[in-house]
Amino acid sequence: MSLPGGLGELLSRLLALDSSLSARLTLTEEAGWWRAVAVLGAHLGDGPLWFVIALIAFGLGNKATRQFVLLAAVTAIVAVGLTTVLKLLIRRSRPREAIGFYSTRYDRHSFPSGHATRVACLAMIFSHQFPCCTVVFYALALFVVLCRVALGIHYISDVLVGLVIGFLASWVIISIW
């Protein structure tokens, strides 16, 4: 299917630029400890990790903590659900095979990034609850998404769109909560 009015050519150029810039940010195997830091950072956005944290917080927390966990869970479910639907529709392959990442075994599609969506939701929700630490939460989200690109798991556009989805979903849900 071709896009009207030269949009296909524009899209091709944008994807080529995205691929080129993403490749420049990708760490090589020789990156040593930088690569180890990136692996750790990339896993900070893992769904099962945050699921366990949420279960512990919900089980041990007071009423306010449980409300906070519920808000975070609803936001993440909505945002990551939307991301998953888009992944299945778009079916963009990852930049390269990511060895040692469980998520790439069941999720071969990179666009948009579910990790970016999740960390954007978490940054927004935590910033809403703890405004004094907003810079820390957003810095951690940025760290996670940069690690995903540095390891070649995602293109830059994957994480940018994932961040936008996470921020927008969080904003909407916080607004109506």
Phi and psi in degrees as a GROMACS rama.xvg file:
@    title "Ramachandran Plot"
@    xaxis  label "Phi"
@    yaxis  label "Psi"
@TYPE xy
-99.6465  147.641  SER-2
-89.6262  146.451  LEU-3
-73.747  155.44  PRO-4
60.2013  34.4173  GLY-5
78.6186  7.00621  GLY-6
-65.6783  -32.3882  LEU-7
-62.1476  -43.7668  GLY-8
-66.0943  -41.9877  GLU-9
-61.5464  -44.7217  LEU-10
-61.8847  -42.5359  LEU-11
-60.4613  -42.3912  SER-12
-66.3317  -41.7566  ARG-13
-64.3072  -40.6641  LEU-14
-66.0983  -38.0078  LEU-15
-64.9164  -42.326  ALA-16
-64.0218  -43.5483  LEU-17
-58.3102  -46.0339  ASP-18
-63.47  -44.1611  SER-19
-64.5804  -48.0804  SER-20
-64.9768  -40.0232  LEU-21
-63.8479  -41.2288  SER-22
-62.4413  -36.8927  ALA-23
-65.5065  -29.151  ARG-24
-87.7177  -7.81581  LEU-25
-76.9297  129.704  THR-26
-75.7806  146.234  LEU-27
-89.191  171.037  THR-28
-62.4975  -25.7325  GLU-29
-80.717  3.22905  GLU-30
-69.493  -9.00379  ALA-31
61.2819  -127.745  GLY-32
-67.3352  -25.2574  TRP-33
-60.1187  -39.9748  TRP-34
-66.6527  -40.237  ARG-35
-62.6618  -40.4592  ALA-36
-63.6134  -41.4339  VAL-37
-64.7962  -38.6491  ALA-38
-62.4104  -45.9737  VAL-39
-60.1987  -47.603  LEU-40
-60.966  -40.6746  GLY-41
-63.4756  -33.7701  ALA-42
-80.0132  -12.2829  HIS-43
-65.8576  -14.1589  LEU-44
-101.101  8.75841  GLY-45
-64.8709  134.394  ASP-46
-59.5094  -48.9869  GLY-47
-59.6877  -35.5137  PRO-48
-59.7198  -49.381  LEU-49
-72.0849  -26.9761  TRP-50
-64.8203  -45.466  PHE-51
-64.9622  -43.9221  VAL-52
-59.1671  -43.0572  ILE-53
-64.43  -42.7163  ALA-54
-61.3851  -43.925  LEU-55
-63.849  -47.3546  ILE-56
-62.2483  -40.9383  ALA-57
-65.9254  -43.4349  PHE-58
-69.9543  -36.0548  GLY-59
-98.1698  -13.1742  LEU-60
-84.2158  167.547  GLY-61
-83.5638  -172.755  ASN-62
-60.4081  -42.9645  LYS-63
-63.3203  -39.7478  ALA-64
-65.3654  -42.5978  THR-65
-63.7451  -38.7598  ARG-66
-62.6663  -41.8196  GLN-67
-62.7003  -46.0129  PHE-68
-62.505  -40.8396  VAL-69
-62.8302  -44.3821  LEU-70
-59.6522  -46.4862  LEU-71
-63.1355  -41.3086  ALA-72
-66.0311  -46.3295  ALA-73
-60.8905  -44.576  VAL-74
-61.2752  -47.6588  THR-75
-64.8172  -40.8555  ALA-76
-62.844  -44.9755  ILE-77
-63.9147  -49.989  VAL-78
-67.3856  -46.6702  ALA-79
-70.5128  -31.3605  VAL-80
-61.0865  -45.6154  GLY-81
-61.7684  -43.2067  LEU-82
-60.466  -42.897  THR-83
-62.9307  -43.3548  THR-84
-60.0586  -45.7075  VAL-85
-62.2038  -40.177  LEU-86
-59.6524  -43.6235  LYS-87
-69.0219  -31.1765  LEU-88
-77.9665  -41.8361  LEU-89
-84.8973  -41.7102  ILE-90
59.2086  41.3228  ARG-91
-76.6613  128.515  ARG-92
-71.5391  153.667  SER-93
-70.4397  156.829  ARG-94
-58.108  -37.7731  PRO-95
-158.955  167.417  ARG-96
-70.4463  128.473  GLU-97
-100.643  105.781  ALA-98
-75.7749  132.339  ILE-99
88.7681  5.87413  GLY-100
-108.564  114.046  PHE-101
-60.6758  -33.9356  TYR-102
-65.6621  -27.7118  SER-103
-77.2977  -12.9935  THR-104
-74.5933  -34.5175  ARG-105
-108.492  -7.12017  TYR-106
-131.87  92.2281  ASP-107
-81.7299  -9.2601  ARG-108
-98.5142  142.731  HIS-109
-106.182  -18.6879  SER-110
-113.998  124.739  PHE-111
-83.3673  167.286  PRO-112
-74.823  121.672  SER-113
-68.5984  -35.9633  GLY-114
-64.0508  -42.1271  HIS-115
-63.7753  -41.395  ALA-116
-60.239  -46.9711  THR-117
-63.4577  -47.3785  ARG-118
-69.7895  -28.7231  VAL-119
-66.2053  -43.9493  ALA-120
-58.9474  -47.9501  CYS-121
-63.0901  -42.3681  LEU-122
-60.9307  -44.2883  ALA-123
-65.3905  -46.6995  MET-124
-65.5104  -46.8487  ILE-125
-65.8995  -37.8611  PHE-126
-65.6815  -36.1382  SER-127
-64.0866  -39.9171  HIS-128
-81.4669  -36.4184  GLN-129
-128.903  72.894  PHE-130
-60.511  -24.0778  PRO-131
-66.4003  -17.8918  CYS-132
-111.873  16.6926  CYS-133
-52.8233  -45.9859  THR-134
-60.294  -40.2261  VAL-135
-63.6428  -44.9982  VAL-136
-64.0712  -43.3581  PHE-137
-70.6396  -34.4651  TYR-138
-64.5824  -40.7391  ALA-139
-64.7723  -40.8957  LEU-140
-61.6772  -44.909  ALA-141
-62.2041  -41.138  LEU-142
-58.9909  -46.9287  PHE-143
-60.4963  -47.8933  VAL-144
-69.4576  -35.2914  VAL-145
-65.7693  -36.497  LEU-146
-64.1563  -38.365  CYS-147
-62.909  -40.1259  ARG-148
-71.3764  -43.3673  VAL-149
-60.8661  -29.2713  ALA-150
-88.9943  -1.38148  LEU-151
76.5678  19.3083  GLY-152
-84.2255  -27.7247  ILE-153
-139.223  155.554  HIS-154
-84.887  162.134  TYR-155
-57.8588  -43.3455  ILE-156
-63.9082  -30.9741  SER-157
-59.3104  -48.2989  ASP-158
-75.3002  -33.9283  VAL-159
-63.1333  -46.1982  LEU-160
-68.2008  -38.7027  VAL-161
-59.5663  -42.682  GLY-162
-61.5957  -44.4474  LEU-163
-61.1101  -45.2569  VAL-164
-60.2868  -46.6487  ILE-165
-62.2279  -43.7027  GLY-166
-65.9367  -45.1615  PHE-167
-65.4499  -44.8225  LEU-168
-61.5134  -42.6025  ALA-169
-64.1854  -43.9025  SER-170
-60.1401  -45.4181  TRP-171
-63.7277  -47.1343  VAL-172
-69.3474  -40.0919  ILE-173
-61.5503  -38.5537  ILE-174
-64.1812  -33.6606  SER-175
-100.496  -6.33878  ILE-176
